[in-house]
Amino acid sequence: MGPTMRFVPVKSEETQGAATVFRTRELLIRQRTQAINALRGHLMSPELTN
């Protein structure tokens, strides 16, 4: 290992768990937003507005 190698402290199990929960929540929010936008797009299509 050269002088440019830096060590990162090991994350605690609690920190890793919190990060997993945060990432999962972000993913679910993105998926919910995509589903809502897709539904709005279908509802606003010209076939349904006439």
mmCIF file as gemmi writes it, N, C-alpha and C atoms, coordinates in Angstrom:
data_model
loop_
_atom_site.group_PDB
_atom_site.id
_atom_site.type_symbol
_atom_site.label_atom_id
_atom_site.label_alt_id
_atom_site.label_comp_id
_atom_site.label_asym_id
_atom_site.label_entity_id
_atom_site.label_seq_id
_atom_site.pdbx_PDB_ins_code
_atom_site.Cartn_x
_atom_site.Cartn_y
_atom_site.Cartn_z
_atom_site.occupancy
_atom_site.B_iso_or_equiv
_atom_site.pdbx_formal_charge
_atom_site.auth_seq_id
_atom_site.auth_asym_id
_atom_site.pdbx_PDB_model_num
ATOM 1 N N . MET Axp A 1 ? 0.84 -1.187 0 1 0 ? 1 A 1
ATOM 2 C CA . MET Axp A 1 ? 0 0 0 1 0 ? 1 A 1
ATOM 3 C C . MET Axp A 1 ? 0.88 1.244 0 1 0 ? 1 A 1
ATOM 4 N N . GLY Axp A 2 ? 0.567 2.107 -0.912 1 0 ? 2 A 1
ATOM 5 C CA . GLY Axp A 2 ? 1.359 3.318 -1.043 1 0 ? 2 A 1
ATOM 6 C C . GLY Axp A 2 ? 0.914 4.398 -0.09 1 0 ? 2 A 1
ATOM 7 N N . PRO Axp A 3 ? 1.614 5.515 -0.102 1 0 ? 3 A 1
ATOM 8 C CA . PRO Axp A 3 ? 1.282 6.61 0.808 1 0 ? 3 A 1
ATOM 9 C C . PRO Axp A 3 ? -0.063 7.274 0.484 1 0 ? 3 A 1
ATOM 10 N N . THR Axp A 4 ? -0.608 7.002 -0.713 1 0 ? 4 A 1
ATOM 11 C CA . THR Axp A 4 ? -1.89 7.628 -1.076 1 0 ? 4 A 1
ATOM 12 C C . THR Axp A 4 ? -3.091 6.808 -0.616 1 0 ? 4 A 1
ATOM 13 N N . MET Axp A 5 ? -2.856 5.617 -0.079 1 0 ? 5 A 1
ATOM 14 C CA . MET Axp A 5 ? -3.969 4.782 0.387 1 0 ? 5 A 1
ATOM 15 C C . MET Axp A 5 ? -4.545 5.378 1.666 1 0 ? 5 A 1
ATOM 16 N N . ARG Axp A 6 ? -5.854 5.483 1.696 1 0 ? 6 A 1
ATOM 17 C CA . ARG Axp A 6 ? -6.519 6.003 2.892 1 0 ? 6 A 1
ATOM 18 C C . ARG Axp A 6 ? -7.455 4.938 3.422 1 0 ? 6 A 1
ATOM 19 N N . PHE Axp A 7 ? -7.543 4.866 4.71 1 0 ? 7 A 1
ATOM 20 C CA . PHE Axp A 7 ? -8.407 3.885 5.334 1 0 ? 7 A 1
ATOM 21 C C . PHE Axp A 7 ? -9.723 4.539 5.729 1 0 ? 7 A 1
ATOM 22 N N . VAL Axp A 8 ? -10.786 3.789 5.561 1 0 ? 8 A 1
ATOM 23 C CA . VAL Axp A 8 ? -12.124 4.267 5.904 1 0 ? 8 A 1
ATOM 24 C C . VAL Axp A 8 ? -12.564 3.528 7.154 1 0 ? 8 A 1
ATOM 25 N N . PRO Axp A 9 ? -13.102 4.233 8.124 1 0 ? 9 A 1
ATOM 26 C CA . PRO Axp A 9 ? -13.546 3.534 9.335 1 0 ? 9 A 1
ATOM 27 C C . PRO Axp A 9 ? -14.684 2.563 9.022 1 0 ? 9 A 1
ATOM 28 N N . VAL Axp A 10 ? -14.698 1.454 9.722 1 0 ? 10 A 1
ATOM 29 C CA . VAL Axp A 10 ? -15.74 0.451 9.539 1 0 ? 10 A 1
ATOM 30 C C . VAL Axp A 10 ? -17.05 1.01 10.077 1 0 ? 10 A 1
ATOM 31 N N . LYS Axp A 11 ? -18.107 0.868 9.274 1 0 ? 11 A 1
ATOM 32 C CA . LYS Axp A 11 ? -19.411 1.374 9.701 1 0 ? 11 A 1
ATOM 33 C C . LYS Axp A 11 ? -20.056 0.379 10.649 1 0 ? 11 A 1
ATOM 34 N N . SER Axp A 12 ? -20.742 0.915 11.623 1 0 ? 12 A 1
ATOM 35 C CA . SER Axp A 12 ? -21.427 0.046 12.577 1 0 ? 12 A 1
ATOM 36 C C . SER Axp A 12 ? -22.621 -0.617 11.897 1 0 ? 12 A 1
ATOM 37 N N . GLU Axp A 13 ? -23.091 -1.687 12.502 1 0 ? 13 A 1
ATOM 38 C CA . GLU Axp A 13 ? -24.25 -2.395 11.966 1 0 ? 13 A 1
ATOM 39 C C . GLU Axp A 13 ? -25.469 -1.475 11.94 1 0 ? 13 A 1
ATOM 40 N N . GLU Axp A 14 ? -25.582 -0.641 12.958 1 0 ? 14 A 1
ATOM 41 C CA . GLU Axp A 14 ? -26.707 0.303 13.036 1 0 ? 14 A 1
ATOM 42 C C . GLU Axp A 14 ? -26.651 1.315 11.893 1 0 ? 14 A 1
ATOM 43 N N . THR Axp A 15 ? -25.46 1.827 11.606 1 0 ? 15 A 1
ATOM 44 C CA . THR Axp A 15 ? -25.293 2.792 10.521 1 0 ? 15 A 1
ATOM 45 C C . THR Axp A 15 ? -25.617 2.154 9.181 1 0 ? 15 A 1
ATOM 46 N N . GLN Axp A 16 ? -25.147 0.931 8.973 1 0 ? 16 A 1
ATOM 47 C CA . GLN Axp A 16 ? -25.428 0.229 7.719 1 0 ? 16 A 1
ATOM 48 C C . GLN Axp A 16 ? -26.924 -0.018 7.575 1 0 ? 16 A 1
ATOM 49 N N . GLY Axp A 17 ? -27.574 -0.395 8.668 1 0 ? 17 A 1
ATOM 50 C CA . GLY Axp A 17 ? -29.017 -0.63 8.636 1 0 ? 17 A 1
ATOM 51 C C . GLY Axp A 17 ? -29.788 0.631 8.295 1 0 ? 17 A 1
ATOM 52 N N . ALA Axp A 18 ? -29.38 1.743 8.888 1 0 ? 18 A 1
ATOM 53 C CA . ALA Axp A 18 ? -30.044 3.019 8.615 1 0 ? 18 A 1
ATOM 54 C C . ALA Axp A 18 ? -29.862 3.413 7.148 1 0 ? 18 A 1
ATOM 55 N N . ALA Axp A 19 ? -28.679 3.178 6.605 1 0 ? 19 A 1
ATOM 56 C CA . ALA Axp A 19 ? -28.424 3.503 5.201 1 0 ? 19 A 1
ATOM 57 C C . ALA Axp A 19 ? -29.291 2.642 4.286 1 0 ? 19 A 1
ATOM 58 N N . THR Axp A 20 ? -29.462 1.378 4.64 1 0 ? 20 A 1
ATOM 59 C CA . THR Axp A 20 ? -30.298 0.477 3.845 1 0 ? 20 A 1
ATOM 60 C C . THR Axp A 20 ? -31.748 0.94 3.863 1 0 ? 20 A 1
ATOM 61 N N . VAL Axp A 21 ? -32.235 1.318 5.035 1 0 ? 21 A 1
ATOM 62 C CA . VAL Axp A 21 ? -33.612 1.811 5.151 1 0 ? 21 A 1
ATOM 63 C C . VAL Axp A 21 ? -33.785 3.068 4.309 1 0 ? 21 A 1
ATOM 64 N N . PHE Axp A 22 ? -32.823 3.968 4.368 1 0 ? 22 A 1
ATOM 65 C CA . PHE Axp A 22 ? -32.897 5.218 3.613 1 0 ? 22 A 1
ATOM 66 C C . PHE Axp A 22 ? -32.931 4.947 2.114 1 0 ? 22 A 1
ATOM 67 N N . ARG Axp A 23 ? -32.023 4.065 1.63 1 0 ? 23 A 1
ATOM 68 C CA . ARG Axp A 23 ? -31.986 3.741 0.197 1 0 ? 23 A 1
ATOM 69 C C . ARG Axp A 23 ? -33.282 3.078 -0.253 1 0 ? 23 A 1
ATOM 70 N N . THR Axp A 24 ? -33.809 2.179 0.559 1 0 ? 24 A 1
ATOM 71 C CA . THR Axp A 24 ? -35.055 1.491 0.217 1 0 ? 24 A 1
ATOM 72 C C . THR Axp A 24 ? -36.207 2.484 0.141 1 0 ? 24 A 1
ATOM 73 N N . ARG Axp A 25 ? -36.255 3.406 1.095 1 0 ? 25 A 1
ATOM 74 C CA . ARG Axp A 25 ? -37.31 4.429 1.1 1 0 ? 25 A 1
ATOM 75 C C . ARG Axp A 25 ? -37.223 5.298 -0.148 1 0 ? 25 A 1
ATOM 76 N N . GLU Axp A 26 ? -36.016 5.724 -0.502 1 0 ? 26 A 1
ATOM 77 C CA . GLU Axp A 26 ? -35.83 6.54 -1.705 1 0 ? 26 A 1
ATOM 78 C C . GLU Axp A 26 ? -36.297 5.792 -2.952 1 0 ? 26 A 1
ATOM 79 N N . LEU Axp A 27 ? -35.965 4.504 -3.042 1 0 ? 27 A 1
ATOM 80 C CA . LEU Axp A 27 ? -36.376 3.686 -4.186 1 0 ? 27 A 1
ATOM 81 C C . LEU Axp A 27 ? -37.9 3.607 -4.265 1 0 ? 27 A 1
ATOM 82 N N . LEU Axp A 28 ? -38.544 3.351 -3.137 1 0 ? 28 A 1
ATOM 83 C CA . LEU Axp A 28 ? -40.005 3.248 -3.121 1 0 ? 28 A 1
ATOM 84 C C . LEU Axp A 28 ? -40.666 4.569 -3.508 1 0 ? 28 A 1
ATOM 85 N N . ILE Axp A 29 ? -40.105 5.674 -3.059 1 0 ? 29 A 1
ATOM 86 C CA . ILE Axp A 29 ? -40.655 6.988 -3.413 1 0 ? 29 A 1
ATOM 87 C C . ILE Axp A 29 ? -40.531 7.218 -4.913 1 0 ? 29 A 1
ATOM 88 N N . ARG Axp A 30 ? -39.361 6.867 -5.498 1 0 ? 30 A 1
ATOM 89 C CA . ARG Axp A 30 ? -39.18 7.024 -6.948 1 0 ? 30 A 1
ATOM 90 C C . ARG Axp A 30 ? -40.171 6.163 -7.721 1 0 ? 30 A 1
ATOM 91 N N . GLN Axp A 31 ? -40.359 4.919 -7.27 1 0 ? 31 A 1
ATOM 92 C CA . GLN Axp A 31 ? -41.287 4.02 -7.958 1 0 ? 31 A 1
ATOM 93 C C . GLN Axp A 31 ? -42.723 4.525 -7.843 1 0 ? 31 A 1
ATOM 94 N N . ARG Axp A 32 ? -43.092 5.042 -6.675 1 0 ? 32 A 1
ATOM 95 C CA . ARG Axp A 32 ? -44.441 5.586 -6.492 1 0 ? 32 A 1
ATOM 96 C C . ARG Axp A 32 ? -44.662 6.767 -7.425 1 0 ? 32 A 1
ATOM 97 N N . THR Axp A 33 ? -43.662 7.653 -7.515 1 0 ? 33 A 1
ATOM 98 C CA . THR Axp A 33 ? -43.768 8.817 -8.385 1 0 ? 33 A 1
ATOM 99 C C . THR Axp A 33 ? -43.913 8.389 -9.839 1 0 ? 33 A 1
ATOM 100 N N . GLN Axp A 34 ? -43.132 7.389 -10.265 1 0 ? 34 A 1
ATOM 101 C CA . GLN Axp A 34 ? -43.232 6.895 -11.637 1 0 ? 34 A 1
ATOM 102 C C . GLN Axp A 34 ? -44.621 6.339 -11.914 1 0 ? 34 A 1
ATOM 103 N N . ALA Axp A 35 ? -45.168 5.587 -10.971 1 0 ? 35 A 1
ATOM 104 C CA . ALA Axp A 35 ? -46.494 4.993 -11.154 1 0 ? 35 A 1
ATOM 105 C C . ALA Axp A 35 ? -47.568 6.078 -11.244 1 0 ? 35 A 1
ATOM 106 N N . ILE Axp A 36 ? -47.487 7.075 -10.377 1 0 ? 36 A 1
ATOM 107 C CA . ILE Axp A 36 ? -48.464 8.171 -10.4 1 0 ? 36 A 1
ATOM 108 C C . ILE Axp A 36 ? -48.377 8.927 -11.719 1 0 ? 36 A 1
ATOM 109 N N . ASN Axp A 37 ? -47.154 9.223 -12.166 1 0 ? 37 A 1
ATOM 110 C CA . ASN Axp A 37 ? -46.987 9.954 -13.421 1 0 ? 37 A 1
ATOM 111 C C . ASN Axp A 37 ? -47.484 9.142 -14.608 1 0 ? 37 A 1
ATOM 112 N N . ALA Axp A 38 ? -47.247 7.826 -14.603 1 0 ? 38 A 1
ATOM 113 C CA . ALA Axp A 38 ? -47.732 6.969 -15.683 1 0 ? 38 A 1
ATOM 114 C C . ALA Axp A 38 ? -49.258 6.966 -15.7 1 0 ? 38 A 1
ATOM 115 N N . LEU Axp A 39 ? -49.873 6.865 -14.532 1 0 ? 39 A 1
ATOM 116 C CA . LEU Axp A 39 ? -51.333 6.878 -14.442 1 0 ? 39 A 1
ATOM 117 C C . LEU Axp A 39 ? -51.892 8.206 -14.94 1 0 ? 39 A 1
ATOM 118 N N . ARG Axp A 40 ? -51.289 9.296 -14.537 1 0 ? 40 A 1
ATOM 119 C CA . ARG Axp A 40 ? -51.735 10.613 -15.012 1 0 ? 40 A 1
ATOM 120 C C . ARG Axp A 40 ? -51.618 10.708 -16.523 1 0 ? 40 A 1
ATOM 121 N N . GLY Axp A 41 ? -50.507 10.188 -17.059 1 0 ? 41 A 1
ATOM 122 C CA . GLY Axp A 41 ? -50.314 10.211 -18.507 1 0 ? 41 A 1
ATOM 123 C C . GLY Axp A 41 ? -51.407 9.448 -19.229 1 0 ? 41 A 1
ATOM 124 N N . HIS Axp A 42 ? -51.777 8.295 -18.699 1 0 ? 42 A 1
ATOM 125 C CA . HIS Axp A 42 ? -52.837 7.502 -19.322 1 0 ? 42 A 1
ATOM 126 C C . HIS Axp A 42 ? -54.19 8.197 -19.188 1 0 ? 42 A 1
ATOM 127 N N . LEU Axp A 43 ? -54.437 8.796 -18.049 1 0 ? 43 A 1
ATOM 128 C CA . LEU Axp A 43 ? -55.718 9.47 -17.838 1 0 ? 43 A 1
ATOM 129 C C . LEU Axp A 43 ? -55.856 10.725 -18.693 1 0 ? 43 A 1
ATOM 130 N N . MET Axp A 44 ? -54.75 11.349 -19.033 1 0 ? 44 A 1
ATOM 131 C CA . MET Axp A 44 ? -54.788 12.572 -19.833 1 0 ? 44 A 1
ATOM 132 C C . MET Axp A 44 ? -54.666 12.293 -21.333 1 0 ? 44 A 1
ATOM 133 N N . SER Axp A 45 ? -54.611 11.024 -21.715 1 0 ? 45 A 1
ATOM 134 C CA . SER Axp A 45 ? -54.458 10.701 -23.138 1 0 ? 45 A 1
ATOM 135 C C . SER Axp A 45 ? -55.705 11.147 -23.9 1 0 ? 45 A 1
ATOM 136 N N . PRO Axp A 46 ? -55.575 11.496 -25.177 1 0 ? 46 A 1
ATOM 137 C CA . PRO Axp A 46 ? -56.702 12.019 -25.958 1 0 ? 46 A 1
ATOM 138 C C . PRO Axp A 46 ? -57.888 11.056 -26.041 1 0 ? 46 A 1
ATOM 139 N N . GLU Axp A 47 ? -57.651 9.759 -25.989 1 0 ? 47 A 1
ATOM 140 C CA . GLU Axp A 47 ? -58.751 8.797 -26.092 1 0 ? 47 A 1
ATOM 141 C C . GLU Axp A 47 ? -59.738 8.956 -24.939 1 0 ? 47 A 1
ATOM 142 N N . LEU Axp A 48 ? -59.249 9.337 -23.771 1 0 ? 48 A 1
ATOM 143 C CA . LEU Axp A 48 ? -60.112 9.423 -22.599 1 0 ? 48 A 1
ATOM 144 C C . LEU Axp A 48 ? -60.713 10.813 -22.389 1 0 ? 48 A 1
ATOM 145 N N . THR Axp A 49 ? -60.156 11.825 -23.031 1 0 ? 49 A 1
ATOM 146 C CA . THR Axp A 49 ? -60.641 13.186 -22.784 1 0 ? 49 A 1
ATOM 147 C C . THR Axp A 49 ? -61.763 13.574 -23.731 1 0 ? 49 A 1
ATOM 148 N N . ASN Axp A 50 ? -62.024 12.813 -24.776 1 0 ? 50 A 1
ATOM 149 C CA . ASN Axp A 50 ? -63.108 13.138 -25.726 1 0 ? 50 A 1
ATOM 150 C C . ASN Axp A 50 ? -64.394 12.472 -25.33 1 0 ? 50 A 1
